[in-house]
Structures are given as C-alpha cells and as structure tokens.
Amino acid sequence: MEAVAGLDLSPHDLAGIGRAGVVDRGELAAEDRTVELQRLPGVARLLALLSLLQARRDWPGTVLADRLGISLRTVRRDVDRLRELGYPIAAAKGPDGGYRLGAGTQLPPLLFDDEQAVALTIALQVAATTPGNGLAEDAARALTTIRQVLPARLRNRVNALQITAVERPGTPAPVGGDVLLAISAAVHAREVLRFDYNAAPRRAEPHHLVTWDGRWYVVAWDLDRADWRTFRVDRMSLRTPNGPRFTPRTLPGGDVAAWVSETFRGAVCQGTVILDRPAAEVALYTRDGVVEELGPDRCRLTVASWSWPSLAAAIARFDGGIEVVAPPELSEAFSHLGRRLLNAAGGS
C-alpha cells in the first residue's frame, strides 16, 4: 500500500484499501488486476487512478478505463472527484481525448510509493537536523506529517534510521527558504538581482544557485565589475523589485560544477611530477588530480593547489623519489621546502 499525505480517510476506507492490496504506481497489469479493481471501494479506486495519472504525462480515457476495469463514465466521475480534492486534471476533447495531471495553485494530497516515502523521510531528517540551513523547523514539521500517515511497515523502517547532520565548526548563518525561492525565481526568470552585499549595493545577473560545503552561493555576472563572481547568500540582503531581464551568458568552461570546484579550491598553481610509488597507491590519496601509471612502482602525478609551497608539501607526503616535470616554480618550491625542513631538523 502506498503512503498518502493529505487525504481524509475514514477507518472504513482504510480497511477497504487494505483488503484491496497494493496499488501499483505506474504500469498496472490490466489482465491480472481488472477483476480485483472492479471490487475496489471508491477511495481505493481513486488512488489507483491517481497513481496512473502520476506515472506519465497523458492518458487516453479509454486506456484508463481498461486499466481500472471501469467504464468511461466512471472514469469521468472519478476524475471529477479528484478535482474536488484539489488535483488539477486537464481534459482534452475529441475521440482521442484524455487526461493530464497538471500543476495547480494549491498543494493537493500527494501519493508516494514505498521507496519515495522512505527517501523523502531521509531527506527531511537531514534537513531537520542540519544546523544553520534555515529550513530545520519546516523540515521537522513536514517529517512529523509524513510519519503520521506512513503504514506501519514503513514507519518501523524509518524510525530505525536516525540521522543527525554534524556540521564542522564555523556554521554559516541560516538562509531562509523565502530567500532561496526569491533567488531561484530570478535565475529562472533571468532577472537582474539587486542586493546589498556586506553593506555595499550590488547588481548581478544570477545564473546558478549552488550549495558548497554547507553554504549557499549565487554564481552570477557582476554588472559593476564586469566579471563572474560567487556571492554567499547569507551575506546578501535582497532588494525589490528585481532589475530588468538579461540574456544569459556562457560560464567559463560551460560546466557550473567544474567552475565552482575550481573557484573554491583556489587551485591556481598546477604541477606535474614523477613519483617512485605505485599509481594505485597514489590515486587513493589524490582527491583532485590525475595519476598515470608508468610502471609497477612508478607514476606521473598532475595536481594543483593554492600556492607553490603548499603544492610541494602535498606531493612530498608520498614516501618515494620525486622528479619534477614542470613547471620551474614547483622545483623552486621544493628547494625552499627542503631548506625549511632542514632548519626544522636542526641542520645547517
């Protein structure tokens, strides 16, 4: 049986649904279930119809009638009942007409299969226990609502899984859901954002809303500085209304994930070395880099860091011979690092 959020069902209705068995989400086997569906109570038949409407975009009325083992007249009557419950179901006229479940102005009751219900509760647990995300209270209330309507078998599975998100020190300031929605709307509508950033007025063309290391950022074209920037959302104070519409620009590299990774990693210094260590061993400890096998105990490593000394130190952690391939700055960094280590060891 699927979990239903928001339907006001009587004990008699619930008992009838339980006797009817599982209502399959998506493709119902017509030959196997027609006789059974003909005996379903009204509410259970509505759930079966709703499950079909959610499974794909368009459904001809004759196919729905065949799947549910009912007449076209009953299909029309059940569709009207779902509309009364708040489901925006559009109908197409004509001999090939059918039905489509669309978006409405209000959130109607929702239907989830077992896997969706479990995934939803896990996501809500993470959101409810993550400090500083601005959504914890709303997520906790939603989690309580979902748990109240879960069947016993699902409730036991969910209750056995207790999740607590642990943030490292320096938790960012919370960001409210209304702020995230406002920024997302501007990204979708391609409207210039007007906001104060660290008390300074700014204007930017928002292209992406991303999360990185527990913080929310806007990837945008800064109109005042004529360059790409990432703005921390918790430092933004939005102004209204938004600015004019803009034509989207092409992000350097075209991949927002790669661009954000490079931006926050600060990998401005890249070098290549040959290590006297097995490639498989080096790869285990290389998060952002390329490892090429040159032999059983020899490999080429290309990696980057925020400075040449830090890059040299990161490579030096591998216990083996190091041959610098490029660039000269990396060789100089190794010489500098060697002198520092020699001094630390008390040498001359």
C-alpha positions as CSV (number, residue, x, y, z in Angstrom):
1,M,0.0,0.0,0.0
2,E,1.2,3.5,-0.8
3,A,1.5,6.3,1.6
4,V,-1.0,9.1,1.1
5,A,-0.4,12.5,2.5
6,G,-3.4,14.8,3.0
7,L,-6.4,12.5,2.2
8,D,-9.0,12.5,4.9
9,L,-9.9,8.8,5.0
10,S,-12.2,7.0,7.4
11,P,-11.3,3.7,9.1
12,H,-13.7,2.0,6.7
13,D,-11.9,3.5,3.7
14,L,-8.5,2.5,5.0
15,A,-9.8,-1.0,5.7
16,G,-11.1,-1.3,2.2
17,I,-7.9,-0.2,0.7
18,G,-6.0,-2.7,2.8
19,R,-8.3,-5.5,1.7
20,A,-7.7,-4.5,-1.9
21,G,-4.0,-4.9,-1.7
22,V,-1.2,-2.9,-3.1
23,V,-2.0,-0.2,-5.6
24,D,0.9,-0.3,-8.1
25,R,2.4,3.0,-9.1
26,G,2.9,3.3,-12.8
27,E,2.1,0.4,-15.0
28,L,-0.7,-1.8,-13.8
29,A,-1.1,-5.2,-15.3
30,A,-4.7,-5.0,-16.8
31,E,-5.3,-8.7,-17.2
32,D,-4.2,-9.6,-13.7
33,R,-5.9,-6.7,-11.9
34,T,-9.1,-5.8,-13.7
35,V,-11.3,-8.1,-11.7
36,E,-9.7,-7.0,-8.4
37,L,-10.0,-3.3,-9.3
38,Q,-13.7,-3.7,-10.1
39,R,-14.3,-4.6,-6.5
40,L,-12.2,-1.7,-5.0
41,P,-14.0,0.7,-2.8
42,G,-14.4,4.2,-4.2
43,V,-11.4,5.7,-2.4
44,A,-9.1,2.9,-3.3
45,R,-10.1,3.2,-6.9
46,L,-9.3,6.9,-6.8
47,L,-5.8,6.1,-5.5
48,A,-5.4,3.7,-8.4
49,L,-6.5,6.4,-10.9
50,L,-4.2,9.0,-9.2
51,S,-1.3,6.6,-9.4
52,L,-1.7,6.1,-13.1
53,L,-2.1,9.9,-13.7
54,Q,1.2,10.5,-11.9
55,A,3.0,7.8,-13.8
56,R,3.1,9.5,-17.2
57,R,2.1,12.8,-18.8
58,D,-1.0,11.9,-20.9
59,W,-3.6,9.2,-20.5
60,P,-6.4,8.4,-23.0
61,G,-9.7,7.9,-21.3
62,T,-10.2,4.5,-22.9
63,V,-6.8,3.3,-21.6
64,L,-7.6,4.4,-18.1
65,A,-11.0,2.7,-18.2
66,D,-9.3,-0.5,-19.5
67,R,-6.6,-0.4,-16.8
68,L,-9.0,0.1,-14.0
69,G,-11.7,-2.2,-15.4
70,I,-14.4,0.5,-15.3
71,S,-16.5,2.4,-17.8
72,L,-15.6,5.8,-19.4
73,R,-18.4,7.3,-17.4
74,T,-16.9,6.1,-14.1
75,V,-13.5,7.5,-15.2
76,R,-15.1,10.9,-15.8
77,R,-16.8,10.8,-12.4
78,D,-13.6,9.7,-10.6
79,V,-11.7,12.5,-12.3
80,D,-14.2,15.0,-11.1
81,R,-13.8,13.7,-7.6
82,L,-10.0,14.1,-7.8
83,R,-10.6,17.6,-9.0
84,E,-12.7,18.3,-6.0
85,L,-9.8,17.1,-3.8
86,G,-7.6,19.7,-5.4
87,Y,-5.9,17.8,-8.2
88,P,-5.6,19.9,-11.4
89,I,-6.6,17.4,-14.1
90,A,-6.9,18.8,-17.6
91,A,-9.1,17.0,-20.1
92,A,-8.7,17.0,-23.9
93,K,-11.8,16.7,-26.0
94,G,-12.3,14.6,-29.1
95,P,-12.3,10.8,-29.9
96,D,-8.6,10.6,-28.8
97,G,-9.1,12.9,-25.8
98,G,-7.6,12.0,-22.5
99,Y,-6.4,13.4,-19.1
100,R,-3.3,15.0,-17.8
101,L,-2.3,15.8,-14.2
102,G,-1.0,19.4,-14.1
103,A,0.2,21.9,-11.6
104,G,-2.3,23.9,-9.5
105,T,-2.3,26.9,-7.2
106,Q,-2.6,24.8,-4.1
107,L,-0.8,21.7,-3.0
108,P,-3.2,18.7,-3.3
109,P,-2.9,15.4,-1.4
110,L,0.2,13.5,-2.6
111,L,0.7,9.8,-3.4
112,F,4.1,8.1,-2.8
113,D,5.3,4.6,-3.3
114,D,7.3,2.9,-0.6
115,E,10.7,3.9,-2.0
116,Q,9.7,7.5,-2.4
117,A,8.3,7.7,1.1
118,V,11.5,6.4,2.6
119,A,13.7,8.7,0.5
120,L,11.5,11.7,1.5
121,T,11.7,11.0,5.2
122,I,15.5,10.5,5.0
123,A,15.9,13.9,3.2
124,L,13.7,15.6,5.7
125,Q,15.7,14.1,8.6
126,V,18.9,15.6,7.1
127,A,17.3,18.9,6.6
128,A,15.7,19.0,10.1
129,T,18.9,18.2,11.9
130,T,21.3,20.4,9.8
131,P,22.1,23.5,11.8
132,G,22.1,26.8,10.2
133,N,20.2,25.9,7.0
134,G,17.2,28.0,7.8
135,L,14.9,25.1,6.9
136,A,15.2,22.9,10.0
137,E,11.8,23.9,11.6
138,D,9.8,23.5,8.4
139,A,11.5,20.2,7.6
140,A,10.8,18.9,11.1
141,R,7.1,19.7,10.8
142,A,6.9,18.1,7.4
143,L,8.7,15.0,8.8
144,T,6.1,14.7,11.5
145,T,3.3,15.0,9.0
146,I,4.8,12.3,6.8
147,R,5.4,9.9,9.7
148,Q,1.7,10.2,10.8
149,V,0.4,8.7,7.5
150,L,3.1,6.1,6.9
151,P,2.0,2.5,7.0
152,A,3.3,0.5,10.0
153,R,5.9,-1.4,7.9
154,L,7.4,1.8,6.5
155,R,7.2,3.6,9.9
156,N,9.3,0.9,11.5
157,R,11.9,1.1,8.8
158,V,12.1,4.9,9.0
159,N,12.2,5.0,12.8
160,A,15.1,2.6,12.8
161,L,17.1,5.1,10.8
162,Q,18.1,8.1,12.9
163,I,20.1,10.7,11.1
164,T,21.9,13.7,12.6
165,A,23.8,16.0,10.3
166,V,27.0,17.2,12.0
167,E,28.5,20.5,10.9
168,R,32.1,21.4,11.4
169,P,32.9,24.5,13.5
170,G,32.1,27.8,12.0
171,T,28.5,27.0,10.9
172,P,27.3,29.6,8.4
173,A,24.4,32.0,9.1
174,P,21.0,30.4,8.3
175,V,19.4,31.2,5.0
176,G,15.6,31.3,4.9
177,G,13.6,29.3,2.3
178,D,12.0,32.5,1.1
179,V,15.4,33.9,0.2
180,L,16.3,30.8,-1.8
181,L,13.0,30.8,-3.6
182,A,13.4,34.5,-4.5
183,I,16.9,33.9,-5.9
184,S,15.7,30.8,-7.8
185,A,12.9,32.8,-9.3
186,A,15.3,35.4,-10.5
187,V,17.5,32.8,-12.0
188,H,14.6,31.2,-13.8
189,A,13.1,34.5,-15.0
190,R,16.6,35.8,-16.0
191,E,16.1,39.0,-14.0
192,V,18.9,41.1,-12.5
193,L,19.3,40.8,-8.8
194,R,19.6,44.0,-6.7
195,F,21.0,43.4,-3.3
196,D,23.3,44.7,-0.5
197,Y,26.5,42.6,-0.1
198,N,28.5,43.3,3.1
199,A,26.6,46.6,3.3
200,A,27.5,47.6,-0.3
201,P,24.9,47.9,-3.1
202,R,25.4,45.3,-5.9
203,R,23.8,44.3,-9.2
204,A,24.3,40.9,-10.8
205,E,22.9,38.6,-13.4
206,P,22.2,35.3,-11.5
207,H,22.8,32.2,-13.5
208,H,23.0,29.4,-10.8
209,L,22.1,28.8,-7.2
210,V,24.5,26.3,-5.7
211,T,25.5,24.8,-2.4
212,W,29.1,24.2,-1.4
213,D,30.5,23.0,1.9
214,G,27.3,23.8,3.8
215,R,26.8,27.3,2.3
216,W,24.5,28.7,-0.4
217,Y,26.1,30.7,-3.2
218,V,24.9,32.5,-6.3
219,V,27.0,32.2,-9.4
220,A,26.4,35.5,-11.3
221,W,27.8,38.0,-13.7
222,D,28.7,41.1,-11.6
223,L,27.5,44.1,-13.6
224,D,29.6,46.5,-11.6
225,R,32.9,44.6,-12.0
226,A,32.1,43.0,-15.4
227,D,33.2,39.6,-14.3
228,W,31.9,36.3,-12.9
229,R,31.5,36.2,-9.2
230,T,30.2,33.9,-6.5
231,F,28.1,35.6,-3.8
232,R,27.4,34.0,-0.4
233,V,23.6,34.1,0.1
234,D,23.8,34.5,3.8
235,R,25.6,37.9,3.2
236,M,23.1,39.1,0.7
237,S,20.2,41.4,1.6
238,L,17.8,41.3,-1.4
239,R,16.2,44.4,-2.7
240,T,12.9,44.6,-4.5
241,P,11.9,44.7,-7.2
242,N,14.4,42.9,-9.3
243,G,16.1,44.6,-12.2
244,P,15.5,44.1,-15.9
245,R,15.7,40.9,-17.8
246,F,19.0,39.8,-19.2
247,T,20.4,37.5,-21.9
248,P,22.2,34.5,-20.3
249,R,26.0,34.4,-20.7
250,T,28.2,31.4,-21.2
251,L,30.0,30.4,-18.0
252,P,33.8,29.8,-18.5
253,G,34.1,26.1,-19.4
254,G,30.4,25.7,-19.6
255,D,30.1,23.4,-16.6
256,V,29.0,25.1,-13.4
257,A,30.1,22.2,-11.2
258,A,33.7,22.3,-12.6
259,W,33.8,26.1,-12.4
260,V,32.6,26.2,-8.8
261,S,35.1,23.5,-7.8
262,E,38.0,25.4,-9.3
263,T,36.8,28.7,-7.8
264,F,36.6,27.4,-4.2
265,R,39.6,25.1,-4.4
266,G,41.7,28.0,-5.3
267,A,43.9,25.7,-7.5
268,V,45.9,28.4,-9.2
269,C,49.2,26.5,-9.1
270,Q,49.4,23.2,-11.1
271,G,52.4,21.0,-11.5
272,T,53.5,17.6,-12.7
273,V,55.9,15.2,-11.1
274,I,57.0,11.6,-11.5
275,L,56.8,9.6,-8.3
276,D,58.5,6.3,-7.4
277,R,55.3,4.9,-6.0
278,P,52.6,2.6,-7.5
279,A,49.8,4.5,-9.3
280,A,47.1,2.7,-7.4
281,E,48.6,3.8,-4.1
282,V,48.9,7.4,-5.1
283,A,45.4,7.5,-6.5
284,L,44.0,6.6,-3.1
285,Y,45.3,9.8,-1.6
286,T,44.8,12.1,-4.6
287,R,41.4,13.8,-4.4
288,D,41.8,16.4,-7.2
289,G,44.4,15.3,-9.6
290,V,45.4,13.0,-12.5
291,V,47.5,9.9,-11.8
292,E,49.1,8.0,-14.8
293,E,50.8,4.6,-14.4
294,L,54.3,4.5,-15.8
295,G,55.3,1.1,-14.4
296,P,54.7,-1.2,-11.4
297,D,56.2,1.3,-8.9
298,R,56.2,4.5,-10.9
299,C,53.6,7.0,-11.9
300,R,53.0,10.5,-13.2
301,L,51.0,12.9,-11.0
302,T,49.4,16.2,-12.1
303,V,47.8,18.1,-9.3
304,A,47.1,21.7,-8.2
305,S,47.0,23.8,-5.1
306,W,46.6,27.3,-3.9
307,S,50.3,28.1,-3.7
308,W,53.6,26.5,-4.9
309,P,54.9,25.7,-1.3
310,S,51.6,24.0,-0.5
311,L,51.7,22.0,-3.7
312,A,55.3,20.9,-3.0
313,A,54.3,19.9,0.6
314,A,51.3,17.9,-0.7
315,I,53.5,16.0,-3.1
316,A,56.2,15.4,-0.6
317,R,53.9,13.4,1.7
318,F,54.4,10.4,-0.7
319,D,57.3,8.4,0.6
320,G,59.4,7.9,-2.6
321,G,61.6,9.6,-5.2
322,I,60.2,12.8,-6.8
323,E,61.2,14.1,-10.2
324,V,59.7,17.5,-11.2
325,V,58.4,17.6,-14.8
326,A,57.0,21.1,-14.8
327,P,56.9,24.0,-14.1
328,P,60.2,25.6,-12.7
329,E,58.2,27.3,-9.9
330,L,57.5,23.8,-8.5
331,S,61.2,23.0,-8.4
332,E,61.9,26.2,-6.6
333,A,59.2,25.4,-4.1
334,F,60.8,22.0,-3.4
335,S,64.1,23.7,-2.8
336,H,62.5,26.2,-0.4
337,L,60.6,23.4,1.4
338,G,63.8,21.4,1.7
339,R,65.7,24.3,3.4
340,R,62.8,24.8,5.8
341,L,62.7,21.1,6.8
342,L,66.5,21.0,7.2
343,N,66.3,24.0,9.5
344,A,63.5,22.4,11.4
345,A,65.6,19.3,11.9
346,G,68.4,21.4,13.3
347,G,70.7,21.2,10.3
348,S,72.7,24.0,8.7
